[in-house]
Amino acid sequence: MEFVSGSYSIGQNLYHLEWCPKYRYNMFRQEENKNLCEEVLHEITKRHKIEITKLSVILDHIHTIVGILPNDECF
């Protein structure tokens, strides 16, 4: 993701997000759970105009790096 310029700002908002199931159960060992999780995350990011830079679904947790556009409407 490159720098994004708005009417009042220029910048880059990258966030590292991690989700873990309770007690770190190996929820994503089953391929259908892993695929469902990836589908849902892609749908949510498309709906909210969030760019997924990296998505990694591991056996007991999920890592994502996402980019969010700066919001000029709050000024």
mmCIF file of the N, C-alpha and C atoms, coordinates in Angstrom:
data_MODEL
# 
_entry.id   MODEL 
# 
loop_
_atom_site.group_PDB 
_atom_site.id 
_atom_site.type_symbol 
_atom_site.label_atom_id 
_atom_site.label_alt_id 
_atom_site.label_comp_id 
_atom_site.label_asym_id 
_atom_site.label_entity_id 
_atom_site.label_seq_id 
_atom_site.pdbx_PDB_ins_code 
_atom_site.Cartn_x 
_atom_site.Cartn_y 
_atom_site.Cartn_z 
_atom_site.occupancy 
_atom_site.B_iso_or_equiv 
_atom_site.pdbx_formal_charge 
_atom_site.auth_seq_id 
_atom_site.auth_comp_id 
_atom_site.auth_asym_id 
_atom_site.auth_atom_id 
_atom_site.pdbx_PDB_model_num 
ATOM 1   N N  . MET A 1 1  ? 0.847   -1.178  0.000  1.00 0.00 ? 1  MET A N  1 
ATOM 2   C CA . MET A 1 1  ? 0.000   0.000   0.000  1.00 0.00 ? 1  MET A CA 1 
ATOM 3   C C  . MET A 1 1  ? 0.886   1.232   0.000  1.00 0.00 ? 1  MET A C  1 
ATOM 4   N N  . GLU A 1 2  ? 0.620   2.134   -0.904 1.00 0.00 ? 2  GLU A N  1 
ATOM 5   C CA . GLU A 1 2  ? 1.397   3.364   -0.998 1.00 0.00 ? 2  GLU A CA 1 
ATOM 6   C C  . GLU A 1 2  ? 0.714   4.464   -0.187 1.00 0.00 ? 2  GLU A C  1 
ATOM 7   N N  . PHE A 1 3  ? 1.386   5.615   -0.119 1.00 0.00 ? 3  PHE A N  1 
ATOM 8   C CA . PHE A 1 3  ? 0.786   6.743   0.586  1.00 0.00 ? 3  PHE A CA 1 
ATOM 9   C C  . PHE A 1 3  ? -0.492  7.160   -0.125 1.00 0.00 ? 3  PHE A C  1 
ATOM 10  N N  . VAL A 1 4  ? -1.479  7.502   0.658  1.00 0.00 ? 4  VAL A N  1 
ATOM 11  C CA . VAL A 1 4  ? -2.772  7.938   0.137  1.00 0.00 ? 4  VAL A CA 1 
ATOM 12  C C  . VAL A 1 4  ? -2.958  9.382   0.554  1.00 0.00 ? 4  VAL A C  1 
ATOM 13  N N  . SER A 1 5  ? -3.324  10.234  -0.411 1.00 0.00 ? 5  SER A N  1 
ATOM 14  C CA . SER A 1 5  ? -3.534  11.629  -0.044 1.00 0.00 ? 5  SER A CA 1 
ATOM 15  C C  . SER A 1 5  ? -5.009  11.956  -0.139 1.00 0.00 ? 5  SER A C  1 
ATOM 16  N N  . GLY A 1 6  ? -5.467  12.659  0.856  1.00 0.00 ? 6  GLY A N  1 
ATOM 17  C CA . GLY A 1 6  ? -6.839  13.145  0.900  1.00 0.00 ? 6  GLY A CA 1 
ATOM 18  C C  . GLY A 1 6  ? -6.816  14.658  0.844  1.00 0.00 ? 6  GLY A C  1 
ATOM 19  N N  . SER A 1 7  ? -7.964  15.263  1.080  1.00 0.00 ? 7  SER A N  1 
ATOM 20  C CA . SER A 1 7  ? -8.010  16.716  1.010  1.00 0.00 ? 7  SER A CA 1 
ATOM 21  C C  . SER A 1 7  ? -7.267  17.380  2.171  1.00 0.00 ? 7  SER A C  1 
ATOM 22  N N  . TYR A 1 8  ? -7.145  16.683  3.324  1.00 0.00 ? 8  TYR A N  1 
ATOM 23  C CA . TYR A 1 8  ? -6.463  17.272  4.476  1.00 0.00 ? 8  TYR A CA 1 
ATOM 24  C C  . TYR A 1 8  ? -5.308  16.428  4.992  1.00 0.00 ? 8  TYR A C  1 
ATOM 25  N N  . SER A 1 9  ? -5.012  15.330  4.334  1.00 0.00 ? 9  SER A N  1 
ATOM 26  C CA . SER A 1 9  ? -3.992  14.451  4.909  1.00 0.00 ? 9  SER A CA 1 
ATOM 27  C C  . SER A 1 9  ? -3.292  13.629  3.839  1.00 0.00 ? 9  SER A C  1 
ATOM 28  N N  . ILE A 1 10 ? -2.164  13.096  4.216  1.00 0.00 ? 10 ILE A N  1 
ATOM 29  C CA . ILE A 1 10 ? -1.447  12.125  3.398  1.00 0.00 ? 10 ILE A CA 1 
ATOM 30  C C  . ILE A 1 10 ? -0.879  11.099  4.371  1.00 0.00 ? 10 ILE A C  1 
ATOM 31  N N  . GLY A 1 11 ? -0.945  9.844   4.007  1.00 0.00 ? 11 GLY A N  1 
ATOM 32  C CA . GLY A 1 11 ? -0.418  8.871   4.944  1.00 0.00 ? 11 GLY A CA 1 
ATOM 33  C C  . GLY A 1 11 ? -0.722  7.445   4.555  1.00 0.00 ? 11 GLY A C  1 
ATOM 34  N N  . GLN A 1 12 ? -0.455  6.598   5.517  1.00 0.00 ? 12 GLN A N  1 
ATOM 35  C CA . GLN A 1 12 ? -0.629  5.166   5.333  1.00 0.00 ? 12 GLN A CA 1 
ATOM 36  C C  . GLN A 1 12 ? -1.024  4.580   6.687  1.00 0.00 ? 12 GLN A C  1 
ATOM 37  N N  . ASN A 1 13 ? -2.137  3.883   6.734  1.00 0.00 ? 13 ASN A N  1 
ATOM 38  C CA . ASN A 1 13 ? -2.606  3.273   7.970  1.00 0.00 ? 13 ASN A CA 1 
ATOM 39  C C  . ASN A 1 13 ? -2.545  1.762   7.827  1.00 0.00 ? 13 ASN A C  1 
ATOM 40  N N  . LEU A 1 14 ? -1.539  1.138   8.409  1.00 0.00 ? 14 LEU A N  1 
ATOM 41  C CA . LEU A 1 14 ? -1.418  -0.312  8.393  1.00 0.00 ? 14 LEU A CA 1 
ATOM 42  C C  . LEU A 1 14 ? -1.604  -0.834  9.812  1.00 0.00 ? 14 LEU A C  1 
ATOM 43  N N  . TYR A 1 15 ? -2.373  -1.901  9.930  1.00 0.00 ? 15 TYR A N  1 
ATOM 44  C CA . TYR A 1 15 ? -2.639  -2.497  11.234 1.00 0.00 ? 15 TYR A CA 1 
ATOM 45  C C  . TYR A 1 15 ? -2.353  -3.991  11.187 1.00 0.00 ? 15 TYR A C  1 
ATOM 46  N N  . HIS A 1 16 ? -1.758  -4.496  12.250 1.00 0.00 ? 16 HIS A N  1 
ATOM 47  C CA . HIS A 1 16 ? -1.537  -5.928  12.395 1.00 0.00 ? 16 HIS A CA 1 
ATOM 48  C C  . HIS A 1 16 ? -2.599  -6.437  13.355 1.00 0.00 ? 16 HIS A C  1 
ATOM 49  N N  . LEU A 1 17 ? -3.455  -7.343  12.859 1.00 0.00 ? 17 LEU A N  1 
ATOM 50  C CA . LEU A 1 17 ? -4.540  -7.886  13.674 1.00 0.00 ? 17 LEU A CA 1 
ATOM 51  C C  . LEU A 1 17 ? -4.322  -9.374  13.861 1.00 0.00 ? 17 LEU A C  1 
ATOM 52  N N  . GLU A 1 18 ? -4.626  -9.861  15.040 1.00 0.00 ? 18 GLU A N  1 
ATOM 53  C CA . GLU A 1 18 ? -4.480  -11.285 15.326 1.00 0.00 ? 18 GLU A CA 1 
ATOM 54  C C  . GLU A 1 18 ? -5.689  -11.744 16.132 1.00 0.00 ? 18 GLU A C  1 
ATOM 55  N N  . TRP A 1 19 ? -6.281  -12.864 15.700 1.00 0.00 ? 19 TRP A N  1 
ATOM 56  C CA . TRP A 1 19 ? -7.398  -13.474 16.414 1.00 0.00 ? 19 TRP A CA 1 
ATOM 57  C C  . TRP A 1 19 ? -6.991  -14.866 16.852 1.00 0.00 ? 19 TRP A C  1 
ATOM 58  N N  . CYS A 1 20 ? -7.344  -15.214 18.082 1.00 0.00 ? 20 CYS A N  1 
ATOM 59  C CA . CYS A 1 20 ? -7.051  -16.545 18.624 1.00 0.00 ? 20 CYS A CA 1 
ATOM 60  C C  . CYS A 1 20 ? -8.329  -17.125 19.207 1.00 0.00 ? 20 CYS A C  1 
ATOM 61  N N  . PRO A 1 21 ? -8.636  -18.385 18.890 1.00 0.00 ? 21 PRO A N  1 
ATOM 62  C CA . PRO A 1 21 ? -9.775  -19.028 19.536 1.00 0.00 ? 21 PRO A CA 1 
ATOM 63  C C  . PRO A 1 21 ? -9.485  -19.267 21.019 1.00 0.00 ? 21 PRO A C  1 
ATOM 64  N N  . LYS A 1 22 ? -10.531 -19.430 21.782 1.00 0.00 ? 22 LYS A N  1 
ATOM 65  C CA . LYS A 1 22 ? -10.375 -19.672 23.209 1.00 0.00 ? 22 LYS A CA 1 
ATOM 66  C C  . LYS A 1 22 ? -9.508  -20.902 23.441 1.00 0.00 ? 22 LYS A C  1 
ATOM 67  N N  . TYR A 1 23 ? -8.573  -20.788 24.328 1.00 0.00 ? 23 TYR A N  1 
ATOM 68  C CA . TYR A 1 23 ? -7.613  -21.836 24.687 1.00 0.00 ? 23 TYR A CA 1 
ATOM 69  C C  . TYR A 1 23 ? -6.746  -22.285 23.509 1.00 0.00 ? 23 TYR A C  1 
ATOM 70  N N  . ARG A 1 24 ? -6.696  -21.463 22.463 1.00 0.00 ? 24 ARG A N  1 
ATOM 71  C CA . ARG A 1 24 ? -5.876  -21.769 21.286 1.00 0.00 ? 24 ARG A CA 1 
ATOM 72  C C  . ARG A 1 24 ? -6.205  -23.132 20.676 1.00 0.00 ? 24 ARG A C  1 
ATOM 73  N N  . TYR A 1 25 ? -7.497  -23.458 20.645 1.00 0.00 ? 25 TYR A N  1 
ATOM 74  C CA . TYR A 1 25 ? -7.909  -24.694 19.991 1.00 0.00 ? 25 TYR A CA 1 
ATOM 75  C C  . TYR A 1 25 ? -7.499  -24.657 18.523 1.00 0.00 ? 25 TYR A C  1 
ATOM 76  N N  . ASN A 1 26 ? -7.188  -25.801 17.961 1.00 0.00 ? 26 ASN A N  1 
ATOM 77  C CA . ASN A 1 26 ? -6.788  -25.892 16.554 1.00 0.00 ? 26 ASN A CA 1 
ATOM 78  C C  . ASN A 1 26 ? -8.033  -25.888 15.661 1.00 0.00 ? 26 ASN A C  1 
ATOM 79  N N  . MET A 1 27 ? -8.717  -24.758 15.633 1.00 0.00 ? 27 MET A N  1 
ATOM 80  C CA . MET A 1 27 ? -9.974  -24.609 14.899 1.00 0.00 ? 27 MET A CA 1 
ATOM 81  C C  . MET A 1 27 ? -9.781  -24.714 13.394 1.00 0.00 ? 27 MET A C  1 
ATOM 82  N N  . PHE A 1 28 ? -8.638  -24.297 12.913 1.00 0.00 ? 28 PHE A N  1 
ATOM 83  C CA . PHE A 1 28 ? -8.447  -24.169 11.472 1.00 0.00 ? 28 PHE A CA 1 
ATOM 84  C C  . PHE A 1 28 ? -7.703  -25.356 10.883 1.00 0.00 ? 28 PHE A C  1 
ATOM 85  N N  . ARG A 1 29 ? -7.685  -26.452 11.595 1.00 0.00 ? 29 ARG A N  1 
ATOM 86  C CA . ARG A 1 29 ? -7.098  -27.676 11.066 1.00 0.00 ? 29 ARG A CA 1 
ATOM 87  C C  . ARG A 1 29 ? -7.974  -28.205 9.924  1.00 0.00 ? 29 ARG A C  1 
ATOM 88  N N  . GLN A 1 30 ? -9.287  -28.056 10.079 1.00 0.00 ? 30 GLN A N  1 
ATOM 89  C CA . GLN A 1 30 ? -10.222 -28.482 9.039  1.00 0.00 ? 30 GLN A CA 1 
ATOM 90  C C  . GLN A 1 30 ? -10.242 -27.434 7.924  1.00 0.00 ? 30 GLN A C  1 
ATOM 91  N N  . GLU A 1 31 ? -10.092 -27.889 6.724  1.00 0.00 ? 31 GLU A N  1 
ATOM 92  C CA . GLU A 1 31 ? -10.000 -26.991 5.570  1.00 0.00 ? 31 GLU A CA 1 
ATOM 93  C C  . GLU A 1 31 ? -11.263 -26.148 5.390  1.00 0.00 ? 31 GLU A C  1 
ATOM 94  N N  . GLU A 1 32 ? -12.429 -26.703 5.708  1.00 0.00 ? 32 GLU A N  1 
ATOM 95  C CA . GLU A 1 32 ? -13.676 -25.946 5.540  1.00 0.00 ? 32 GLU A CA 1 
ATOM 96  C C  . GLU A 1 32 ? -13.750 -24.760 6.497  1.00 0.00 ? 32 GLU A C  1 
ATOM 97  N N  . ASN A 1 33 ? -13.238 -24.906 7.721  1.00 0.00 ? 33 ASN A N  1 
ATOM 98  C CA . ASN A 1 33 ? -13.206 -23.783 8.673  1.00 0.00 ? 33 ASN A CA 1 
ATOM 99  C C  . ASN A 1 33 ? -12.245 -22.705 8.192  1.00 0.00 ? 33 ASN A C  1 
ATOM 100 N N  . LYS A 1 34 ? -11.112 -23.128 7.696  1.00 0.00 ? 34 LYS A N  1 
ATOM 101 C CA . LYS A 1 34 ? -10.113 -22.183 7.193  1.00 0.00 ? 34 LYS A CA 1 
ATOM 102 C C  . LYS A 1 34 ? -10.670 -21.399 6.006  1.00 0.00 ? 34 LYS A C  1 
ATOM 103 N N  . ASN A 1 35 ? -11.298 -22.091 5.066  1.00 0.00 ? 35 ASN A N  1 
ATOM 104 C CA . ASN A 1 35 ? -11.851 -21.423 3.886  1.00 0.00 ? 35 ASN A CA 1 
ATOM 105 C C  . ASN A 1 35 ? -12.992 -20.481 4.256  1.00 0.00 ? 35 ASN A C  1 
ATOM 106 N N  . LEU A 1 36 ? -13.837 -20.894 5.188  1.00 0.00 ? 36 LEU A N  1 
ATOM 107 C CA . LEU A 1 36 ? -14.935 -20.045 5.625  1.00 0.00 ? 36 LEU A CA 1 
ATOM 108 C C  . LEU A 1 36 ? -14.411 -18.760 6.262  1.00 0.00 ? 36 LEU A C  1 
ATOM 109 N N  . CYS A 1 37 ? -13.401 -18.884 7.089  1.00 0.00 ? 37 CYS A N  1 
ATOM 110 C CA . CYS A 1 37 ? -12.802 -17.719 7.742  1.00 0.00 ? 37 CYS A CA 1 
ATOM 111 C C  . CYS A 1 37 ? -12.217 -16.753 6.711  1.00 0.00 ? 37 CYS A C  1 
ATOM 112 N N  . GLU A 1 38 ? -11.492 -17.276 5.740  1.00 0.00 ? 38 GLU A N  1 
ATOM 113 C CA . GLU A 1 38 ? -10.910 -16.427 4.698  1.00 0.00 ? 38 GLU A CA 1 
ATOM 114 C C  . GLU A 1 38 ? -12.002 -15.740 3.880  1.00 0.00 ? 38 GLU A C  1 
ATOM 115 N N  . GLU A 1 39 ? -13.072 -16.467 3.545  1.00 0.00 ? 39 GLU A N  1 
ATOM 116 C CA . GLU A 1 39 ? -14.190 -15.891 2.794  1.00 0.00 ? 39 GLU A CA 1 
ATOM 117 C C  . GLU A 1 39 ? -14.825 -14.738 3.546  1.00 0.00 ? 39 GLU A C  1 
ATOM 118 N N  . VAL A 1 40 ? -15.093 -14.957 4.823  1.00 0.00 ? 40 VAL A N  1 
ATOM 119 C CA . VAL A 1 40 ? -15.738 -13.926 5.638  1.00 0.00 ? 40 VAL A CA 1 
ATOM 120 C C  . VAL A 1 40 ? -14.855 -12.696 5.749  1.00 0.00 ? 40 VAL A C  1 
ATOM 121 N N  . LEU A 1 41 ? -13.578 -12.886 5.980  1.00 0.00 ? 41 LEU A N  1 
ATOM 122 C CA . LEU A 1 41 ? -12.668 -11.739 6.090  1.00 0.00 ? 41 LEU A CA 1 
ATOM 123 C C  . LEU A 1 41 ? -12.583 -10.961 4.784  1.00 0.00 ? 41 LEU A C  1 
ATOM 124 N N  . HIS A 1 42 ? -12.537 -11.646 3.650  1.00 0.00 ? 42 HIS A N  1 
ATOM 125 C CA . HIS A 1 42 ? -12.493 -10.948 2.361  1.00 0.00 ? 42 HIS A CA 1 
ATOM 126 C C  . HIS A 1 42 ? -13.789 -10.182 2.099  1.00 0.00 ? 42 HIS A C  1 
ATOM 127 N N  . GLU A 1 43 ? -14.922 -10.763 2.485  1.00 0.00 ? 43 GLU A N  1 
ATOM 128 C CA . GLU A 1 43 ? -16.203 -10.081 2.309  1.00 0.00 ? 43 GLU A CA 1 
ATOM 129 C C  . GLU A 1 43 ? -16.283 -8.823  3.171  1.00 0.00 ? 43 GLU A C  1 
ATOM 130 N N  . ILE A 1 44 ? -15.840 -8.927  4.415  1.00 0.00 ? 44 ILE A N  1 
ATOM 131 C CA . ILE A 1 44 ? -15.873 -7.777  5.324  1.00 0.00 ? 44 ILE A CA 1 
ATOM 132 C C  . ILE A 1 44 ? -14.959 -6.666  4.821  1.00 0.00 ? 44 ILE A C  1 
ATOM 133 N N  . THR A 1 45 ? -13.763 -7.030  4.379  1.00 0.00 ? 45 THR A N  1 
ATOM 134 C CA . THR A 1 45 ? -12.835 -5.992  3.914  1.00 0.00 ? 45 THR A CA 1 
ATOM 135 C C  . THR A 1 45 ? -13.339 -5.322  2.645  1.00 0.00 ? 45 THR A C  1 
ATOM 136 N N  . LYS A 1 46 ? -14.003 -6.069  1.780  1.00 0.00 ? 46 LYS A N  1 
ATOM 137 C CA . LYS A 1 46 ? -14.561 -5.456  0.572  1.00 0.00 ? 46 LYS A CA 1 
ATOM 138 C C  . LYS A 1 46 ? -15.680 -4.491  0.936  1.00 0.00 ? 46 LYS A C  1 
ATOM 139 N N  . ARG A 1 47 ? -16.530 -4.881  1.883  1.00 0.00 ? 47 ARG A N  1 
ATOM 140 C CA . ARG A 1 47 ? -17.662 -4.052  2.296  1.00 0.00 ? 47 ARG A CA 1 
ATOM 141 C C  . ARG A 1 47 ? -17.203 -2.743  2.929  1.00 0.00 ? 47 ARG A C  1 
ATOM 142 N N  . HIS A 1 48 ? -16.112 -2.784  3.700  1.00 0.00 ? 48 HIS A N  1 
ATOM 143 C CA . HIS A 1 48 ? -15.650 -1.602  4.426  1.00 0.00 ? 48 HIS A CA 1 
ATOM 144 C C  . HIS A 1 48 ? -14.447 -0.927  3.779  1.00 0.00 ? 48 HIS A C  1 
ATOM 145 N N  . LYS A 1 49 ? -14.132 -1.302  2.545  1.00 0.00 ? 49 LYS A N  1 
ATOM 146 C CA . LYS A 1 49 ? -13.034 -0.691  1.771  1.00 0.00 ? 49 LYS A CA 1 
ATOM 147 C C  . LYS A 1 49 ? -11.713 -0.774  2.522  1.00 0.00 ? 49 LYS A C  1 
ATOM 148 N N  . ILE A 1 50 ? -11.405 -1.961  3.005  1.00 0.00 ? 50 ILE A N  1 
ATOM 149 C CA . ILE A 1 50 ? -10.149 -2.233  3.698  1.00 0.00 ? 50 ILE A CA 1 
ATOM 150 C C  . ILE A 1 50 ? -9.314  -3.122  2.801  1.00 0.00 ? 50 ILE A C  1 
ATOM 151 N N  . GLU A 1 51 ? -8.036  -2.838  2.706  1.00 0.00 ? 51 GLU A N  1 
ATOM 152 C CA . GLU A 1 51 ? -7.142  -3.616  1.849  1.00 0.00 ? 51 GLU A CA 1 
ATOM 153 C C  . GLU A 1 51 ? -6.364  -4.626  2.689  1.00 0.00 ? 51 GLU A C  1 
ATOM 154 N N  . ILE A 1 52 ? -6.462  -5.896  2.339  1.00 0.00 ? 52 ILE A N  1 
ATOM 155 C CA . ILE A 1 52 ? -5.690  -6.927  3.023  1.00 0.00 ? 52 ILE A CA 1 
ATOM 156 C C  . ILE A 1 52 ? -4.315  -6.999  2.370  1.00 0.00 ? 52 ILE A C  1 
ATOM 157 N N  . THR A 1 53 ? -3.278  -6.684  3.141  1.00 0.00 ? 53 THR A N  1 
ATOM 158 C CA . THR A 1 53 ? -1.915  -6.795  2.647  1.00 0.00 ? 53 THR A CA 1 
ATOM 159 C C  . THR A 1 53 ? -1.412  -8.214  2.809  1.00 0.00 ? 53 THR A C  1 
ATOM 160 N N  . LYS A 1 54 ? -1.731  -8.822  3.948  1.00 0.00 ? 54 LYS A N  1 
ATOM 161 C CA . LYS A 1 54 ? -1.346  -10.202 4.199  1.00 0.00 ? 54 LYS A CA 1 
ATOM 162 C C  . LYS A 1 54 ? -2.402  -10.866 5.069  1.00 0.00 ? 54 LYS A C  1 
ATOM 163 N N  . LEU A 1 55 ? -2.731  -12.109 4.710  1.00 0.00 ? 55 LEU A N  1 
ATOM 164 C CA . LEU A 1 55 ? -3.682  -12.894 5.484  1.00 0.00 ? 55 LEU A CA 1 
ATOM 165 C C  . LEU A 1 55 ? -3.097  -14.282 5.646  1.00 0.00 ? 55 LEU A C  1 
ATOM 166 N N  . SER A 1 56 ? -2.991  -14.719 6.883  1.00 0.00 ? 56 SER A N  1 
ATOM 167 C CA . SER A 1 56 ? -2.417  -16.024 7.169  1.00 0.00 ? 56 SER A CA 1 
ATOM 168 C C  . SER A 1 56 ? -3.278  -16.718 8.220  1.00 0.00 ? 56 SER A C  1 
ATOM 169 N N  . VAL A 1 57 ? -3.903  -17.828 7.810  1.00 0.00 ? 57 VAL A N  1 
ATOM 170 C CA . VAL A 1 57 ? -4.721  -18.615 8.731  1.00 0.00 ? 57 VAL A CA 1 
ATOM 171 C C  . VAL A 1 57 ? -3.894  -19.819 9.149  1.00 0.00 ? 57 VAL A C  1 
ATOM 172 N N  . ILE A 1 58 ? -3.495  -19.844 10.413 1.00 0.00 ? 58 ILE A N  1 
ATOM 173 C CA . ILE A 1 58 ? -2.658  -20.903 10.959 1.00 0.00 ? 58 ILE A CA 1 
ATOM 174 C C  . ILE A 1 58 ? -3.568  -21.812 11.794 1.00 0.00 ? 58 ILE A C  1 
ATOM 175 N N  . LEU A 1 59 ? -3.091  -22.945 12.212 1.00 0.00 ? 59 LEU A N  1 
ATOM 176 C CA . LEU A 1 59 ? -3.937  -23.915 12.921 1.00 0.00 ? 59 LEU A CA 1 
ATOM 177 C C  . LEU A 1 59 ? -4.692  -23.335 14.107 1.00 0.00 ? 59 LEU A C  1 
ATOM 178 N N  . ASP A 1 60 ? -4.034  -22.482 14.898 1.00 0.00 ? 60 ASP A N  1 
ATOM 179 C CA . ASP A 1 60 ? -4.676  -22.008 16.120 1.00 0.00 ? 60 ASP A CA 1 
ATOM 180 C C  . ASP A 1 60 ? -4.854  -20.495 16.190 1.00 0.00 ? 60 ASP A C  1 
ATOM 181 N N  . HIS A 1 61 ? -4.584  -19.770 15.110 1.00 0.00 ? 61 HIS A N  1 
ATOM 182 C CA . HIS A 1 61 ? -4.839  -18.332 15.107 1.00 0.00 ? 61 HIS A CA 1 
ATOM 183 C C  . HIS A 1 61 ? -4.782  -17.770 13.682 1.00 0.00 ? 61 HIS A C  1 
ATOM 184 N N  . ILE A 1 62 ? -5.165  -16.492 13.565 1.00 0.00 ? 62 ILE A N  1 
ATOM 185 C CA . ILE A 1 62 ? -5.199  -15.804 12.281 1.00 0.00 ? 62 ILE A CA 1 
ATOM 186 C C  . ILE A 1 62 ? -4.369  -14.532 12.401 1.00 0.00 ? 62 ILE A C  1 
ATOM 187 N N  . HIS A 1 63 ? -3.517  -14.293 11.409 1.00 0.00 ? 63 HIS A N  1 
ATOM 188 C CA . HIS A 1 63 ? -2.758  -13.048 11.320 1.00 0.00 ? 63 HIS A CA 1 
ATOM 189 C C  . HIS A 1 63 ? -3.220  -12.294 10.089 1.00 0.00 ? 63 HIS A C  1 
ATOM 190 N N  . THR A 1 64 ? -3.422  -11.003 10.221 1.00 0.00 ? 64 THR A N  1 
ATOM 191 C CA . THR A 1 64 ? -3.696  -10.157 9.061  1.00 0.00 ? 64 THR A CA 1 
ATOM 192 C C  . THR A 1 64 ? -2.927  -8.855  9.199  1.00 0.00 ? 64 THR A C  1 
ATOM 193 N N  . ILE A 1 65 ? -2.546  -8.329  8.072  1.00 0.00 ? 65 ILE A N  1 
ATOM 194 C CA . ILE A 1 65 ? -2.036  -6.962  7.996  1.00 0.00 ? 65 ILE A CA 1 
ATOM 195 C C  . ILE A 1 65 ? -2.955  -6.256  7.020  1.00 0.00 ? 65 ILE A C  1 
ATOM 196 N N  . VAL A 1 66 ? -3.634  -5.216  7.498  1.00 0.00 ? 66 VAL A N  1 
ATOM 197 C CA . VAL A 1 66 ? -4.619  -4.525  6.681  1.00 0.00 ? 66 VAL A CA 1 
ATOM 198 C C  . VAL A 1 66 ? -4.272  -3.045  6.574  1.00 0.00 ? 66 VAL A C  1 
ATOM 199 N N  . GLY A 1 67 ? -4.682  -2.465  5.472  1.00 0.00 ? 67 GLY A N  1 
ATOM 200 C CA . GLY A 1 67 ? -4.513  -1.038  5.248  1.00 0.00 ? 67 GLY A CA 1 
ATOM 201 C C  . GLY A 1 67 ? -5.875  -0.372  5.187  1.00 0.00 ? 67 GLY A C  1 
ATOM 202 N N  . ILE A 1 68 ? -6.024  0.706   5.925  1.00 0.00 ? 68 ILE A N  1 
ATOM 203 C CA . ILE A 1 68 ? -7.285  1.443   5.974  1.00 0.00 ? 68 ILE A CA 1 
ATOM 204 C C  . ILE A 1 68 ? -7.027  2.849   5.464  1.00 0.00 ? 68 ILE A C  1 
ATOM 205 N N  . LEU A 1 69 ? -7.909  3.325   4.586  1.00 0.00 ? 69 LEU A N  1 
ATOM 206 C CA . LEU A 1 69 ? -7.751  4.660   4.034  1.00 0.00 ? 69 LEU A CA 1 
ATOM 207 C C  . LEU A 1 69 ? -7.940  5.707   5.112  1.00 0.00 ? 69 LEU A C  1 
ATOM 208 N N  . PRO A 1 70 ? -7.153  6.800   5.058  1.00 0.00 ? 70 PRO A N  1 
ATOM 209 C CA . PRO A 1 70 ? -7.360  7.886   6.014  1.00 0.00 ? 70 PRO A CA 1 
ATOM 210 C C  . PRO A 1 70 ? -8.748  8.500   5.797  1.00 0.00 ? 70 PRO A C  1 
ATOM 211 N N  . ASN A 1 71 ? -9.402  8.886   6.859  1.00 0.00 ? 71 ASN A N  1 
ATOM 212 C CA . ASN A 1 71 ? -10.744 9.439   6.783  1.00 0.00 ? 71 ASN A CA 1 
ATOM 213 C C  . ASN A 1 71 ? -10.682 10.952  6.952  1.00 0.00 ? 71 ASN A C  1 
ATOM 214 N N  . ASP A 1 72 ? -10.988 11.694  5.867  1.00 0.00 ? 72 ASP A N  1 
ATOM 215 C CA . ASP A 1 72 ? -10.959 13.152  5.924  1.00 0.00 ? 72 ASP A CA 1 
ATOM 216 C C  . ASP A 1 72 ? -12.279 13.745  6.400  1.00 0.00 ? 72 ASP A C  1 
ATOM 217 N N  . GLU A 1 73 ? -13.332 12.929  6.441  1.00 0.00 ? 73 GLU A N  1 
ATOM 218 C CA . GLU A 1 73 ? -14.646 13.451  6.771  1.00 0.00 ? 73 GLU A CA 1 
ATOM 219 C C  . GLU A 1 73 ? -14.807 13.829  8.238  1.00 0.00 ? 73 GLU A C  1 
ATOM 220 N N  . CYS A 1 74 ? -13.889 13.387  9.097  1.00 0.00 ? 74 CYS A N  1 
ATOM 221 C CA . CYS A 1 74 ? -14.036 13.694  10.521 1.00 0.00 ? 74 CYS A CA 1 
ATOM 222 C C  . CYS A 1 74 ? -13.541 15.092  10.864 1.00 0.00 ? 74 CYS A C  1 
ATOM 223 N N  . PHE A 1 75 ? -12.932 15.809  9.932  1.00 0.00 ? 75 PHE A N  1 
ATOM 224 C CA . PHE A 1 75 ? -12.421 17.158  10.223 1.00 0.00 ? 75 PHE A CA 1 
ATOM 225 C C  . PHE A 1 75 ? -13.409 18.225  9.882  1.00 0.00 ? 75 PHE A C  1 
# 
